[in-house]
């Protein structure tokens, strides 16, 4: 098992009432597995692992920092 830190922004921070959560996941899980585990719809998100934007299919081979970036709106 690996311990991952998930960084939450915008409405996700409000949903979880925190800007970070730590979760334990099996080795070699994907970002998509993490999103499914914590119940986040992934179709309109950007994700970053250790500071680099990555697709949700990215495999997590070591403890990682995962940022979940919701869409930005404004005008």
C-alpha positions in Angstrom: 0.0 0.0 0.0 1.1 3.6 -0.7 0.0 6.7 1.0 -1.0 9.5 -1.4 -1.8 13.1 -0.6 -4.7 14.5 -2.6 -4.8 18.3 -3.0 -8.3 19.7 -3.5 -9.3 23.1 -5.0 -12.5 25.1 -5.5 -15.7 23.3 -5.0 -13.9 20.0 -4.2 -12.3 21.7 -1.2 -15.8 22.7 -0.1 -17.2 19.2 -0.7 -14.5 17.6 1.5 -14.2 20.5 4.0 -10.5 20.4 3.5 -7.8 21.3 1.0 -5.9 18.0 1.4 -6.8 14.4 2.2 -4.4 11.4 2.6 -5.5 8.0 1.4 -3.9 4.5 1.3 -4.1 2.8 -2.1 -2.6 -0.4 -3.5 0.7 -0.1 -5.3 0.5 0.6 -9.0 -3.0 2.0 -8.8 -3.9 4.8 -11.3 -5.1 8.3 -10.7 -8.5 7.2 -12.0 -8.5 4.5 -9.2 -7.8 7.3 -6.6 -10.7 9.5 -8.0 -13.1 6.5 -8.0 -12.0 5.6 -4.4 -12.9 9.1 -3.1 -16.0 9.5 -5.2 -15.0 12.3 -7.6 -16.4 12.5 -11.1 -13.4 12.7 -13.4 -14.8 13.7 -16.8 -14.2 17.5 -16.5 -11.1 17.5 -14.3 -7.4 18.0 -14.8 -5.0 16.1 -12.6 -1.4 16.6 -11.7 1.0 14.2 -10.0 4.0 15.6 -8.2 3.5 18.9 -10.1 3.1 17.6 -13.6 -0.3 17.5 -15.5 -1.0 13.9 -16.3 -3.9 11.8 -17.7 -6.1 10.0 -15.2 -4.7 6.7 -16.6 -1.3 7.5 -15.1 0.0 4.7 -12.8 1.1 5.7 -9.3 4.2 3.7 -8.6 5.2 5.4 -5.3 3.6 7.7 -2.7 2.5 10.8 -4.6 1.0 14.2 -4.3 -2.1 14.3 -6.6 -3.7 17.7 -7.4 -7.3 17.6 -8.6 -8.0 20.7 -10.6 -11.7 21.5 -11.3 -12.6 23.6 -14.4 -12.2 27.3 -14.0 -15.0 29.7 -14.9 -15.3 33.4 -14.9 -15.3 36.2 -17.3 
